[in-house]
Amino acid sequence: MLAKAHEGAQALDEGSRPGGTDENTPVNGNLWLSSDVDLDQVHELTPSPGEKREAAPDFLSGGGQMGAHMRAHDWSGTPFGDPASWPQSLRSALSICLGTSFPIAIYWGEELALLYNDAWSPIPGEKHPGALGRPGREVWPEIWDQIGPLFEKVQATGEGVWQEDQLLPMRRHGYTEECYFNFTFSPIRGEDGSVEGIFNAVVETAFRVISERRERVLRVLAERMATARSEQDLFEIAAPALAGSSADFPFCLLYRLINEDTAELVGIAGIKPGAAVAPPVVRLADGSAAWPFGRIVETSAPEIVPGLSKRFGASVASGIWPEPVGNAYVVPIAALSQPTAIAGFLVAGINPRRELDAKYRAFIERAAGHIGTALANARAYEDQRKRAEAFAAIDQAKTLFFSNVSHEFRTPLTLMLGPLEDSLAQADRLPADERERVVIAHRNGMRLLKLVNSLLDFSRIEAGRFQASFEIHGPCGVYRGIGEQFPIGNREGRPFVGC
């Protein structure tokens, strides 16, 4: 019957794994089985009408799937022994554990053997349900150097401990994983007042801790790139900003497309220049190139590059982690001015202690999007600077032109005004009508000379060789000057302008 019960526990476990059904089938009152369990196994666990079977202790009733596991479990080979002999302190603590939806585990006895509820069962990952009833040191050998001293402290002092966002590198899904937890270790006292076990309440905070860290990386990246005024400045800023979080970017490479077939390395961090993973130039048409930029240009989609150690013939260090980087994620950097065009590529090393899931990929793609936006801004600034330089050159040419033209105007005017002034010096010898025409010609010539001089003065001001001095004048003087050019009204006794 113990063998059959153990087989039933294995069948129960299938429904507690990720992707299992949440629908349960009641069997004999308190025993609940996952709906995908083989019914033959259910019948094996169900006593026949003529068979007598010892009922499970009341403190193991309920508890969902873990309660069913415990009722079906063979405890004879564990440090706990027969549940009927368990002390009241353990029974009470386990009853609380199974009756709550908060993740709770109990470490009991000198070996700190493990009991836990449904809410806690995802924490050990693939170690569930085999972790049930086993000593804590066997369940968590990879983190025992961190949690072992905490257990010892609680056992020795009888005082609980609290850890917030504690990094515990667990190996629960086939690789060492970066995990963070808020947890407590609280003493469970026996009938004699001594610490017989430890009550563990825990919440995994990896999602929040890693999300906040990634948001900080993107914020720092955007802030630093905002100061870039050229493409080269941008790439030199972006790569170190990303690699500043080596937990998410063990290494970072930035490539810029310089033509349809060639990408050049313009930013590098986390890797020494000259390494095999960071070639200075990548030919897109080369099928054996270090990075698959050619395929990415054709598909305009990111690509995962696995097996870096085999691909480049050497392991790629991951910075803060002892494991080498195994994979990279290559994301195109879009040219925002041309939505279908690609301006470059971001090659990001993947944290060997985190799965490259949808959130991780979205984070790297957002970083590439920030770089694309900053690149478009840098190019717009560069174009604006070039236009300003072109306008300045045109303005300088205009100033030089007007300066030369003004000089050319003054020469003939001087030659014209000279004879007119000589004629006016002998005005008494001229007939009245001819003298008036000479006066008018001289007056208009002087006005034209004044305009030429003003033009020359403005060209000097624009060239920075002349300081203007402005004065306020009323409109009467302007109107009077205009009227003096039309003396016909004065001849008839009617002033052209009255002011």
Long-range contacts (C-beta under 8 A, 24 or more apart in sequence): 1-53, 2-74, 2-76, 4-44, 4-45, 5-45, 5-72, 5-73, 5-74, 6-72, 6-73, 6-74, 7-41, 7-44, 8-33, 8-37, 8-41, 8-42, 8-44, 8-45, 8-72, 9-68, 9-69, 9-72, 9-73, 9-129, 10-129, 11-37, 11-38, 11-41, 11-42, 12-37, 12-65, 12-68, 12-69, 12-72, 12-129, 13-65, 13-69, 13-128, 13-129, 15-65, 16-65, 16-66, 16-118, 16-121, 16-128, 16-129, 17-128, 18-122, 24-64, 24-65, 30-56, 30-61, 30-62, 30-67, 30-71, 31-68, 31-71, 31-72, 32-64, 32-65, 32-67, 32-68, 33-68, 34-65, 45-72, 56-83, 57-83, 57-84, 57-86, 57-91, 59-83, 59-86, 59-91, 59-92, 59-94, 59-95, 60-94, 60-98, 62-98, 62-99, 63-98, 63-99, 63-117, 63-118, 64-98, 64-117, 64-118, 65-118, 65-121, 66-98, 66-116, 66-117, 66-118, 66-121, 66-129, 66-132, 67-98, 69-129, 69-132, 70-98, 70-115, 70-132, 73-132, 73-133, 75-133, 78-113, 78-133, 78-134, 79-108, 79-109, 79-111, 79-113, 79-133, 79-135, 80-108, 80-109, 80-113, 80-115, 80-133, 87-190, 87-191, 87-196, 88-191, 89-188, 89-189, 89-190, 89-191, 89-196, 89-197, 90-188, 90-196, 90-197, 93-188, 93-197, 93-199, 97-199, 102-201, 103-201, 103-202, 103-203, 103-204, 104-199, 104-200, 104-201, 104-202, 105-200, 105-202, 106-188, 106-197, 106-198, 106-199, 106-200, 107-136, 107-151, 107-197, 107-198, 107-200, 108-188, 108-196, 108-197, 108-198, 109-196, 109-197, 111-135, 111-136, 111-137, 112-136, 112-137, 112-151, 112-197, 112-198, 114-139, 120-202, 123-172, 123-202, 123-204, 124-170, 124-172, 125-170, 125-172, 125-173, 126-172, 126-173, 126-174, 127-172, 140-170, 142-169, 142-170, 142-171, 142-176, 143-168, 143-169, 143-170, 150-185, 151-185, 151-198, 154-185, 154-186, 154-187, 154-195, 154-198, 155-187, 155-195, 155-198, 158-187, 158-189, 158-195, 159-187, 160-184, 160-185, 160-186, 160-187, 161-185, 165-205, 165-209, 169-353, 173-355, 175-352, 175-353, 176-323, 176-352, 176-353, 177-353, 177-354, 177-355, 178-206, 178-210, 178-247, 178-351, 178-353, 178-354, 179-204, 179-206, 180-204, 180-205, 180-206, 180-209, 180-210, 181-205, 181-206, 210-248, 210-354, 211-359, 213-245, 213-247, 213-248, 214-245, 214-248, 214-363, 216-245, 217-241, 217-242, 217-244, 217-245, 217-248, 217-249, 217-367, 218-363, 218-366, 218-367, 218-370, 220-244, 221-367, 221-370, 221-371, 222-370, 222-374, 225-370, 225-371, 225-374, 226-374, 228-374, 228-377, 228-378, 229-378, 229-381, 229-382, 230-378, 230-381, 230-382, 231-256, 231-266, 231-375, 231-378, 231-379, 231-382, 232-266, 233-378, 234-371, 234-374, 234-375, 234-378, 235-266, 235-267, 236-266, 236-267, 238-267, 238-371, 238-374, 239-267, 239-268, 239-269, 240-269, 242-269, 242-348, 242-367, 243-269, 243-270, 246-270, 246-318, 246-319, 246-320, 247-319, 247-320, 247-321, 247-351, 248-351, 248-354, 248-360, 248-363, 249-348, 249-349, 250-316, 250-317, 250-318, 250-319, 250-321, 250-325, 250-349, 250-350, 250-351, 250-352, 251-277, 251-316, 251-319, 251-325, 251-348, 251-349, 252-346, 252-347, 252-348, 252-349, 253-277, 253-278, 253-345, 253-346, 253-347, 254-333, 254-344, 254-345, 254-346, 254-347, 254-371, 255-282, 255-291, 255-293, 255-344, 255-345, 255-347, 256-343, 256-344, 257-342, 257-343, 257-344, 257-345, 260-284, 261-285, 263-293, 263-344, 263-345, 266-344, 270-319, 270-349, 271-316, 276-312, 276-313, 276-314, 277-308, 277-312, 277-316, 291-330, 291-345, 291-347, 292-330, 293-330, 293-345, 296-330, 296-332, 296-342, 296-345, 297-332, 297-342, 300-332, 300-340, 300-342, 301-332, 302-329, 302-330, 302-331, 302-332, 302-361, 302-364, 302-365, 303-329, 303-330, 304-328, 304-329, 304-330, 304-356, 305-329, 305-330, 308-349, 316-349, 318-349, 318-351, 318-352, 321-351, 321-352, 321-353, 323-352, 323-353, 324-352, 325-349, 325-350, 325-352, 326-350, 326-352, 327-356, 329-356, 329-360, 329-361, 329-364, 331-364, 331-365, 331-367, 331-368, 332-368, 333-368, 333-371, 333-372, 333-375, 334-368, 334-369, 334-372, 335-372, 335-375, 335-376, 336-372, 336-373, 336-375, 336-376, 337-376, 337-379, 343-372, 343-375, 344-371, 344-375, 346-371, 395-462, 396-463, 399-459, 399-462, 399-463, 400-459, 400-463, 402-455, 402-456, 402-458, 402-459, 403-456, 403-459, 403-460, 403-463, 405-455, 406-452, 406-453, 406-455, 406-456, 406-459, 407-456, 409-448, 409-452, 409-455, 410-449, 410-452, 410-453, 410-456, 413-445, 413-448, 413-449, 413-452, 414-449, 416-445, 417-442, 417-445, 417-446, 417-449, 420-445, 440-487, 443-484, 444-485, 447-485, 475-499
